[in-house]
């Protein structure tokens, strides 16, 4: 059961200290509470609830953000609680995104770092003020330790809950000092437990599939077999013959169209969907296969593209080079393949629309759903539940699966709440994907083997064209997400040119964990190893020389190399590969150690070094690096969505396999010490492992890896 008691009513009943910390503006409401849309709530039961504005999808947000509050509040970890924030961009906006609420780009902790520390410090100051008034002692003589407010001279003490109501009447301080790093109790250390651990272990954590509303119907959709196709007609007779099928409706939205079968349960609805007969208008449908698309990309790559970065004179430098090298790299479409496929619950009513799901893109989803349903954005209420992974998929700029659920609910005239459920096959075949890409690179070396020229051409679909983000992030025809990681290449190369082609296809694409760096890191880091080989230089030594102006990259590189034993001899049939890359302001270096065993290779060890600023919770940093490495290895070894005559060939994990336990290497994560503000860790571990692995293969057998996945090149891993 889901209780929708309003936050204001809850506060009135609780007698709690509640802080509205839409900082820097903090205002008191009066009475026993402060403003209701709050980040911090201290109850009379002594609990401290942190209202978290970012989705918890496994990355540790529900632990990392409460850590910031607990630190400055000097709370005991056992009294900390967490609650997902409502959709309210004015109070819960992502500070890196302006007036927009959402989770992505590895920004959750980074944008909240000072905001939530101030929230905790403000609450602490008000508790201390209330205690000082009650005990008639100077506030400067009061200490707070592990949730206990004390005046040691008079031996008076109180728990937070005992002071909550009185603290709520305090004037909210305009500014509060934050702790010095040397005084941190929680930040930089592992939290005793993850906030979501118990709920997920006991099954009490609420995911979309757990939502049950009175009269709710489950919808399963028949999608077009080819992208760009439109429903022409359908016959529901056989579907309606299945006992339990209650309705069959067609729908169309700006992002999708199809036929939905509704029943009381998923399996009945699925059987009905599978029995449908439909005809599709494929006049505008994509009919190309992956090989044909890649052939067109290769043709484009030899023509002039749009300049994304230019310095020096590449043509002249290449013309005068003592040695020139060329390489090209191919990357397939990739599915997000999160544990929880797309799903959503929508209820339409006279006052608007209410949604339950693993909500990642509140502001965009409110706007797009409002447009579909002719509602104001604030009439679209979003309930943020847990999500079983996302990797970018739930932050869809077109709100595709939410629109689908809302359109189905609208088609049945709001008679019942609708739970849309995608099966794994829908998740694989109905879009959206990491785009397919082709990279062509050329380098010039001088007579001493110095790298003097670098030309790089990228061909692939734009993620942002046609979305609300195009005006901000597509500049002079260049989609920033297509070239990130290549446009800001850290290596000191005097002459460099990066060009981009963004062909248009009907294949739906969007960001995928670490976005552009998923392909740019591979192309640049693998080509750099080929350059090192041609110049007769050690790959680590070459990188050291070229990173002289980037100390964070260099520090991560040196740490990974040291911990991996780079340069120490290895037995026969073993090799190491190295790579370093920055994404989302985090520098990550990795060394992959492999061995050859009969007809297959084995990944024995991955050593990862990360500079993410202050590591708020080192265990979560390590978990996210491990997660990113596993995700990156899955794509590198076997990940590929392929098209045949416009139809997606993959359907489930039997033909889109992910990393298996017997393939998983030993992973070591080392964190570069830093006092800088934290940067993101949810995504930056993913791009680096594939090029490090490919470079290990190059070192072992002398053959460069020019395409992914490795399984498609006949390279097998046991």
C-alpha positions in Angstrom: 0.0 0.0 0.0 1.2 3.5 -0.8 0.2 6.3 1.6 -0.1 9.7 0.1 -0.4 11.8 3.3 0.5 15.3 2.3 3.9 16.5 3.6 2.3 19.6 5.2 -0.2 17.5 7.2 2.6 15.2 8.3 4.7 18.1 9.6 1.7 19.5 11.5 1.2 16.2 13.2 4.9 15.5 13.9 6.0 18.6 15.9 9.3 18.2 14.1 12.2 20.4 13.2 12.1 20.7 9.4 14.5 22.7 7.3 13.8 24.0 3.9 17.2 24.3 2.5 16.7 25.5 -1.0 20.0 27.3 -0.2 21.1 30.0 -0.1 17.5 31.0 0.7 16.2 29.5 4.0 12.9 30.8 5.5 11.0 29.9 8.6 7.3 28.9 8.3 6.5 29.5 11.9 4.9 27.2 14.5 6.6 23.9 15.1 7.9 23.5 11.6 9.9 25.3 8.9 9.1 25.2 5.2 7.5 21.9 4.1 9.6 21.1 0.9 12.6 20.3 3.0 15.9 18.5 2.9 16.1 17.8 6.7 13.4 16.7 9.1 14.1 16.0 12.7 11.3 14.2 14.4 10.3 14.1 18.1 11.1 10.4 17.9 14.8 11.5 17.4 15.0 10.4 13.7 16.7 12.6 11.2 15.2 12.2 7.8 17.0 13.5 4.7 14.8 14.3 1.8 16.9 13.2 -1.2 16.3 14.9 -4.5 18.1 12.3 -6.6 17.0 8.8 -7.7 18.5 5.8 -5.9 19.2 3.3 -8.7 21.9 1.3 -7.0 24.7 3.9 -7.1 24.5 4.8 -3.4 22.7 8.2 -3.5 20.5 7.3 -0.5 23.7 6.8 1.6 26.0 9.4 0.2 23.7 12.4 0.6 22.6 11.6 4.2 26.3 11.3 5.0 26.7 15.0 4.2 23.9 15.9 6.6 25.0 13.5 9.3 28.5 15.0 9.2 27.5 18.6 9.8 24.6 17.8 12.1 26.9 15.5 14.2 24.1 12.9 14.2 24.4 9.3 15.1 24.2 7.1 11.9 21.6 4.9 13.6 19.1 7.8 13.7 19.4 8.7 10.0 16.6 8.0 7.6 16.0 8.8 3.9 13.0 9.8 1.8 12.7 10.5 -1.9 11.9 14.1 -2.7 8.7 15.1 -4.6 9.0 16.7 -8.1 9.7 20.4 -7.3 12.3 22.0 -9.5 12.3 25.2 -7.5 13.5 23.5 -4.3 15.0 20.2 -5.5 16.7 21.3 -8.7 20.0 19.8 -9.7 22.3 22.8 -9.0 24.4 21.9 -12.1 21.4 21.9 -14.4 19.8 25.3 -13.5 16.1 25.1 -12.8 15.7 21.4 -13.6 15.4 18.4 -11.3 16.9 15.1 -12.2 19.7 12.6 -11.7 22.4 12.0 -14.3 25.9 12.9 -15.4 27.3 11.7 -12.1 26.2 14.9 -10.5 24.1 13.7 -7.5 26.7 14.0 -4.8 28.8 16.7 -6.5 26.0 19.2 -6.8 24.7 18.4 -3.3 28.0 18.5 -1.4 27.8 22.0 0.0 24.0 22.3 -0.1 23.4 19.3 2.2 26.3 20.1 4.4 24.8 23.5 5.0 21.5 21.9 5.7 23.0 19.8 8.4 25.0 22.6 9.9 21.9 24.8 9.9 19.8 22.2 11.8 22.7 21.8 14.3 22.9 25.5 14.9 19.1 25.6 15.6 19.3 22.6 18.0 22.1 24.3 19.8 20.2 27.6 20.0 17.2 25.8 21.4 19.3 24.1 24.0 21.1 27.3 25.0 17.7 29.0 25.6 16.3 26.1 27.6 19.4 25.7 29.8 20.3 29.4 29.9 23.9 28.8 28.9 26.0 30.3 26.1 25.6 28.4 22.8 29.4 28.4 22.5 29.6 26.0 25.5 27.3 23.4 23.9 28.7 20.4 22.1 27.0 17.9 19.8 28.3 14.4 19.4 26.5 11.4 17.9 23.1 12.9 18.2 23.5 14.1 21.7 23.4 17.8 22.6 25.4 18.5 25.8 26.4 21.3 28.2 29.2 19.6 30.0 29.6 22.2 32.8 26.0 21.8 34.0 25.9 18.2 32.9 22.7 18.8 30.9 22.1 16.8 27.8 19.3 16.2 25.3 18.6 14.1 22.3 17.6 15.8 19.0 14.0 14.7 19.4 13.7 16.4 22.7 14.8 19.7 21.2 13.1 19.4 17.8 9.9 21.4 18.5 11.8 24.2 20.4 14.4 24.3 17.6 11.7 24.9 15.1 10.9 28.2 16.7 14.5 29.5 16.3 15.4 32.1 13.8 17.1 30.3 10.9 20.7 31.5 10.7 21.7 33.3 7.6 25.0 31.6 7.4 26.7 28.7 9.2 30.3 27.6 9.3 31.1 24.2 7.9 33.6 21.7 9.4 37.2 21.6 8.5 38.1 18.4 6.8 40.4 17.3 9.7 37.3 17.2 11.9 35.2 14.9 9.6 33.6 11.9 11.3 31.7 10.4 8.4 33.0 12.1 5.2 36.0 10.1 3.9 35.1 7.0 5.8 32.8 4.1 5.1 29.2 4.5 6.4 28.4 1.7 8.9 25.6 0.5 6.6 24.0 1.6 3.3 20.7 3.3 3.9 19.0 1.1 1.3 20.6 -2.2 2.4 18.0 -3.5 4.8 15.0 -2.6 2.7 16.5 -4.3 -0.4 17.6 -7.3 1.6 14.1 -7.8 3.2 12.1 -7.0 0.1 10.4 -4.0 1.6 12.1 -1.6 -0.8 9.4 -0.2 -3.1 10.0 -0.6 -6.9 7.5 0.1 -9.6 6.6 -3.6 -9.8 5.6 -3.4 -6.2 3.0 -0.7 -6.7 -0.6 -1.9 -6.3 -3.5 0.5 -6.6 -7.2 -0.2 -6.4 -8.6 -1.3 -9.8 -5.2 -1.1 -11.4 -4.7 -2.8 -14.8 -1.4 -4.1 -16.2 -0.6 -3.1 -19.8 1.8 -4.9 -22.2 2.5 -3.3 -25.6 3.0 -4.5 -29.1 5.6 -2.2 -30.6 6.4 -1.7 -34.3 8.9 -4.3 -35.6 10.9 -1.6 -37.3 11.8 1.9 -36.1 9.8 4.6 -37.8 6.8 2.3 -38.6 3.3 3.4 -37.7 0.3 1.2 -36.8 -2.0 0.8 -39.8 -4.6 -1.6 -38.4 -5.0 -4.4 -35.8 -7.3 -7.3 -35.0 -7.8 -7.9 -31.3 -10.2 -10.9 -31.7 -7.7 -13.6 -30.7 -6.3 -11.5 -27.8 -9.8 -10.9 -26.4 -10.5 -14.7 -26.5 -7.9 -15.1 -23.8 -9.6 -15.2 -20.4 -8.6 -12.2 -18.3 -7.9 -9.8 -21.1 -10.0 -6.7 -20.3 -9.2 -4.2 -23.0 -7.1 -3.7 -26.1 -6.3 -0.1 -27.2 -4.2 1.6 -29.8 -2.2 4.7 -28.9 0.2 7.1 -30.4 2.6 9.7 -28.8 5.4 11.9 -30.1 7.8 9.2 -29.1 6.1 5.9 -29.7 3.0 4.1 -31.0 1.5 0.6 -30.7 -1.3 -1.5 -29.3 -1.7 -2.2 -25.6 -3.4 -5.2 -24.0 -4.7 -4.7 -20.5 -5.4 -7.3 -17.8 -5.3 -7.7 -14.1 -1.8 -9.3 -14.3 1.3 -9.3 -16.5 1.1 -12.8 -17.9 -2.5 -12.5 -19.0 -1.7 -9.2 -20.7 1.4 -10.7 -22.3 -0.5 -13.7 -23.7 -3.0 -11.2 -25.1 -0.3 -9.1 -26.7 1.3 -12.1 -28.2 -2.0 -13.1 -29.8 -2.6 -9.7 -31.5 -2.6 -9.4 -35.2 -1.3 -6.1 -36.5 -0.3 -4.4 -39.8 2.2 -1.6 -39.9 2.8 1.2 -42.3 6.5 1.0 -42.9 6.7 3.8 -45.5 9.1 5.7 -43.3 10.6 2.7 -41.5 14.3 2.0 -41.3 15.2 -1.0 -43.4 19.0 -0.9 -43.2 21.1 -3.5 -41.4 24.1 -2.7 -39.1 26.6 -3.6 -41.9 25.0 -1.1 -44.3 24.9 1.6 -41.7 28.6 1.1 -40.9 29.5 1.2 -44.6 27.8 4.6 -44.9 29.7 5.8 -41.8 33.0 4.8 -43.4 32.1 6.7 -46.5 31.3 9.8 -44.5 34.5 9.5 -42.5 36.7 10.3 -45.6 34.7 13.5 -46.3 35.2 16.9 -44.5 33.2 17.0 -41.2 32.2 19.7 -38.8 35.2 20.9 -36.7 34.7 20.2 -33.0 38.3 21.1 -32.0 41.2 22.6 -33.8 44.6 23.7 -32.8 47.8 24.2 -34.8 48.1 23.1 -38.4 47.4 19.3 -38.6 47.8 19.1 -42.4 51.2 20.7 -42.4 52.4 18.6 -39.4 51.2 15.4 -41.0 52.9 16.3 -44.3 56.2 16.9 -42.6 56.0 13.9 -40.2 58.8 11.3 -40.3 56.2 8.6 -39.7 52.4 8.5 -40.1 49.9 6.0 -38.6 46.3 5.4 -39.4 43.6 3.4 -37.6 39.8 3.0 -37.6 37.5 1.8 -34.8 34.0 0.4 -35.0 31.4 0.5 -32.2 27.9 -1.1 -32.3 24.6 0.0 -30.8 24.4 -0.9 -27.2 21.4 -1.6 -24.9 21.2 -0.3 -21.4 20.1 -3.8 -20.2 19.4 -2.7 -16.6 18.1 -5.3 -14.2 14.7 -3.7 -14.1 13.2 -3.2 -17.5 11.1 0.0 -18.2 7.9 0.2 -16.3 5.6 2.9 -14.9 2.3 3.4 -13.1 0.0 6.2 -14.2 -3.3 7.2 -12.6 -5.4 9.9 -14.3 -7.9 11.9 -12.3 -9.9 15.2 -12.3 -7.0 17.0 -10.7 -4.3 15.7 -13.0 -2.0 12.8 -13.4 0.0 10.8 -10.8 3.0 8.7 -11.6 4.9 6.0 -9.7 8.3 4.8 -11.1 12.0 5.0 -10.7 11.9 8.6 -11.6 15.1 10.1 -13.0 14.1 13.1 -15.0 11.4 14.9 -13.0 11.3 18.3 -14.8 11.4 16.9 -18.3 8.9 14.2 -17.5 6.5 16.6 -15.9 6.7 18.9 -19.0 6.3 16.2 -21.6 3.5 14.4 -19.8 1.7 17.7 -19.3 1.9 18.4 -23.0 0.4 15.0 -23.8 -2.4 15.3 -21.3 -3.0 19.0 -21.7 -2.0 19.6 -18.1 0.2 22.1 -16.4 3.5 20.5 -15.2 2.6 21.0 -11.6 -0.6 18.9 -12.2 1.7 15.9 -12.9 2.7 14.4 -9.6 5.7 12.1 -9.7 6.4 9.6 -6.9 10.1 8.6 -7.0 10.6 5.0 -6.2 13.8 2.8 -6.2 15.0 1.8 -9.7 16.8 -1.4 -10.5 19.5 0.3 -12.5 19.2 2.7 -15.4 22.6 3.6 -16.9 20.9 6.6 -18.4 17.8 4.8 -19.8 15.3 6.2 -17.3 16.5 9.8 -18.1 15.0 9.7 -21.5 14.8 13.1 -23.1 11.5 12.1 -24.9 10.0 10.5 -21.7 9.1 7.6 -24.1 7.9 4.9 -21.7 6.1 7.4 -19.4 4.3 8.9 -22.4 3.4 5.3 -23.4 1.8 4.6 -20.0 0.0 7.9 -19.9 -1.3 7.5 -23.5 -2.7 4.0 -22.6 -4.4 5.4 -19.4 -5.8 8.2 -21.6 -7.1 5.7 -24.2 -9.2 3.9 -21.5 -10.4 7.4 -20.4 -8.8 7.1 -17.0 -11.1 4.4 -15.9 -8.3 2.7 -13.9 -4.7 3.2 -13.0 -2.4 1.6 -15.5 0.9 -0.2 -14.8 2.9 -0.4 -18.0 5.3 -3.4 -17.9 8.0 -4.0 -20.5 9.4 -7.5 -20.7 13.1 -8.0 -21.4 12.4 -8.4 -25.1 10.6 -5.0 -25.2 13.5 -3.5 -23.4 16.0 -4.8 -25.9 14.0 -4.1 -29.1 11.9 -1.0 -28.5 14.8 1.4 -28.1 16.7 3.4 -27.0 20.4 2.7 -27.5 23.9 4.0 -27.2 24.6 5.0 -30.8 26.7 3.1 -33.3 30.0 5.0 -34.1 32.9 4.9 -36.4 36.2 6.6 -35.6 39.1 7.3 -38.0 42.4 8.5 -36.6 45.7 9.6 -38.0 48.9 10.5 -36.2 52.2 12.0 -37.2 55.6 11.4 -35.4 58.8 13.3 -35.7 62.2 11.8 -36.2 62.6 11.2 -32.4 59.2 9.5 -32.1 57.5 12.6 -30.7 53.8 12.9 -31.3 53.3 16.1 -33.4 49.9 15.6 -35.1 46.6 14.0 -34.4 43.6 13.9 -36.7 40.4 12.3 -35.5 37.0 11.9 -37.3 33.9 10.6 -35.5 30.8 9.5 -37.3 27.6 8.7 -35.3 24.1 9.8 -34.5 23.5 12.9 -32.4 21.8 12.1 -29.1 20.6 15.6 -28.5 19.3 16.8 -31.8 15.6 17.0 -31.7 15.4 17.2 -27.9 14.9 20.0 -25.4 18.7 20.1 -24.9 19.7 20.7 -28.5 19.8 24.5 -28.1 22.1 24.3 -25.1 24.4 21.4 -26.0 24.6 21.3 -29.8 26.8 24.2 -30.7 27.7 25.0 -34.3 26.4 21.7 -35.4 28.5 19.7 -32.8 26.7 17.5 -30.3 28.9 17.8 -27.2 28.0 14.3 -26.2 29.4 12.9 -29.4 32.8 14.3 -29.0 33.4 14.5 -25.2 36.5 12.7 -24.2 38.0 13.5 -27.6 37.5 17.3 -27.8 39.1 17.7 -24.4 41.9 15.2 -25.0 44.4 15.9 -22.2 47.6 15.0 -24.1 50.0 17.7 -25.1 49.9 17.3 -28.9 50.8 20.6 -30.7 48.6 20.0 -33.8 45.2 18.5 -33.4 41.9 18.3 -35.4 38.7 16.7 -34.4 35.8 16.5 -36.9 32.3 15.2 -36.5 29.6 13.7 -38.8 26.1 13.3 -37.3 24.0 11.2 -39.8 20.3 10.9 -39.1 18.7 7.5 -38.6 15.4 6.3 -37.3 17.1 4.3 -34.6 16.1 5.8 -31.2 19.3 6.7 -29.3 20.2 8.3 -26.0 23.0 8.5 -23.4 24.4 5.3 -22.0 26.6 5.1 -19.0 29.4 7.6 -19.4 27.9 8.8 -22.8 30.5 9.9 -25.3 33.4 8.6 -23.4 32.2 5.1 -24.0 33.7 5.3 -27.5 36.1 8.2 -27.5 38.1 6.7 -24.6 38.5 3.4 -26.5 39.6 5.1 -29.8 42.0 7.6 -28.3 43.6 5.2 -25.7 44.0 2.3 -28.1 45.4 4.5 -30.8 47.9 6.0 -28.3 49.2 2.5 -27.6 49.6 1.9 -31.3 51.5 5.2 -31.5 53.7 4.2 -28.5 54.4 0.8 -30.3 55.4 2.6 -33.5 57.6 5.0 -31.6 59.3 2.3 -29.6 58.1 3.8 -26.4 56.6 2.3 -23.3 52.8 3.1 -23.2 53.1 4.4 -19.6 56.2 6.6 -20.4 54.5 8.1 -23.4 51.4 9.0 -21.4 53.5 10.5 -18.6 55.3 12.8 -21.1 52.0 13.9 -22.7 50.2 14.6 -19.5 52.6 17.1 -18.0 49.8 19.8 -17.9 47.2 17.5 -16.3 48.3 16.5 -12.8 45.0 14.7 -11.9 45.3 12.4 -14.9 48.9 11.9 -14.1 48.3 11.1 -10.4 45.7 8.5 -11.3 47.9 7.0 -13.9 50.9 6.8 -11.6 48.9 5.2 -8.8 47.3 2.6 -11.0 50.7 1.7 -12.6 52.4 1.4 -9.2 49.7 -0.7 -7.6 49.6 -3.0 -10.7 53.4 -3.5 -10.7 53.8 -1.9 -14.2 57.2 -2.7 -15.6 57.7 -5.8 -13.5 58.3 -8.9 -15.7 55.3 -11.2 -16.2 55.3 -15.0 -17.0 54.9 -16.1 -20.6 51.4 -15.7 -22.0 50.5 -12.8 -19.6 50.4 -9.1 -20.4 49.2 -5.8 -19.0 47.4 -2.9 -20.7 46.9 0.6 -19.4 44.5 3.5 -20.1 43.5 6.8 -18.5 40.5 9.0 -19.2 38.5 11.8 -17.7 34.7 11.9 -17.7 32.4 14.0 -15.5 35.4 15.7 -14.0 36.8 12.5 -12.6 40.1 11.1 -13.7 40.3 7.3 -13.8 43.3 5.1 -14.8 43.1 1.3 -15.1 45.6 -1.5 -15.7 44.2 -4.8 -17.0 46.2 -8.0 -16.6 45.3 -10.9 -18.9 46.6 -14.4 -19.6 46.3 -16.7 -22.6 44.9 -20.2 -21.8 44.7 -22.6 -24.7 42.3 -21.0 -27.2 40.9 -18.3 -25.0 42.0 -15.4 -22.9 41.3 -14.7 -19.3 41.0 -11.3 -17.5 42.9 -11.9 -14.3 43.1 -8.5 -12.6 42.0 -5.0 -13.0 43.7 -2.3 -11.0 41.8 1.0 -10.9 42.9 4.4 -9.6 40.4 7.2 -9.3 40.7 10.9 -8.6 37.2 12.0 -7.6 38.0 14.8 -5.2 36.9 14.1 -1.6 35.8 10.5 -1.4 32.7 11.0 0.8 32.2 7.3 1.2 35.3 5.3 0.0 33.3 2.0 -0.1 30.7 3.4 -2.4 33.4 4.9 -4.6 35.0 1.4 -4.8 31.6 -0.2 -5.5 30.9 2.2 -8.3 34.3 1.7 -9.9 33.7 -2.1 -9.7 30.2 -1.7 -11.1 31.5 0.5 -14.0 34.3 -2.0 -14.8 31.8 -4.9 -14.9 29.5 -2.9 -17.1 32.3 -1.8 -19.4 33.6 -5.4 -19.7 30.2 -6.7 -20.6 30.1 -4.2 -23.5 33.7 -4.9 -24.5 33.3 -8.7 -24.6 29.9 -9.3 -26.0 27.7 -6.2 -26.0 26.1 -5.4 -29.4 22.6 -4.5 -30.7 22.6 -5.4 -34.4 20.0 -4.7 -37.1 19.0 -6.9 -40.0 16.8 -5.1 -42.5 15.9 -2.7 -39.8 14.8 -5.3 -37.2 16.7 -5.7 -33.9 18.2 -9.2 -33.8 18.7 -9.4 -30.0 15.9 -10.1 -27.6 17.2 -11.3 -24.2 20.4 -12.2 -22.3 20.9 -15.3 -24.4 21.9 -13.2 -27.4 22.9 -10.0 -25.5 25.0 -11.7 -22.8 26.5 -9.8 -19.9 29.6 -10.5 -17.9 29.4 -13.9 -16.2 30.9 -14.7 -12.8 33.5 -17.0 -14.2 34.7 -14.1 -16.4 34.8 -11.5 -13.6 38.4 -10.5 -12.7 39.8 -9.5 -9.4 39.3 -5.8 -9.1 41.4 -3.4 -6.9 40.3 0.2 -6.4 42.7 2.9 -5.2 41.6 6.4 -4.5 43.9 9.4 -5.1 43.9 11.5 -1.9 42.3 14.8 -2.5 40.8 17.8 -0.6 39.0 19.1 -3.7 35.2 19.1 -3.9 33.8 15.6 -4.9 33.2 14.8 -8.5 31.1 11.9 -9.9 31.8 8.2 -9.6 28.7 6.6 -11.1 29.9 6.6 -14.7 33.7 7.3 -15.0 34.8 3.7 -14.2 33.1 2.4 -17.4 35.0 3.9 -20.3 38.5 3.0 -19.2 38.4 -0.8 -18.9 37.8 -1.6 -22.6 40.8 0.2 -23.9 43.0 -1.1 -21.1 41.9 -4.6 -22.0 42.5 -4.0 -25.7 45.9 -2.7 -25.0 46.7 -5.8 -23.0 45.7 -7.9 -26.0 48.0 -5.8 -28.2 50.8 -6.3 -25.8 50.2 -10.0 -25.7 49.7 -10.9 -29.3 50.8 -7.8 -31.2 47.4 -7.4 -32.9 45.5 -4.1 -32.3 41.8 -4.3 -31.5 39.9 -2.2 -34.0 36.2 -3.1 -33.3 34.0 -4.1 -30.4 32.7 -6.3 -29.1 35.7 -8.7 -28.9 33.4 -11.7 -29.4 32.5 -10.3 -32.8 36.2 -10.3 -33.7 36.7 -13.9 -32.8 38.4 -13.2 -29.6 37.0 -15.3 -26.8 37.4 -15.1 -23.0 36.9 -18.0 -20.6 
